[in-house]
């Protein structure tokens, strides 16, 4: 698969940081953290390792974020 990163603006970083710190769901907190790390330049393979998922899962998280761009990750 291609190298892919999520580029976030300041408001999105703040939204994801709040989600990472405060969301009641551990899954959502992990997804928020993953997107923040991607914005910092981490590659998909490394993110998959950090979050104990396959790279395809990380790409799905990216895709959901790209479609919604609302700060809500389901």
C-alpha positions, 0 to 999 in steps of 0.5 A: 500500500502507498504511504499515507499521512493525515494532515490536520489543521490546528482545530482538528488537532485540538478536537482529536487531542480532546478526544484522545484525553476525554472520550469514554471509549478506549477505541475512540481514544486510540483512533484519535491518538493514531490520527495525531501521530499520523499528523506528526509523520508516523507511517501506517506500518508503525501506527499499526504496530503501535495500536496492535492492528493491521495496516488496513485498519489504520487506512480505514480509520484515515478514510473515516476521518477523511469522509467525516472531518467532524472530529467524530470517529466511529 
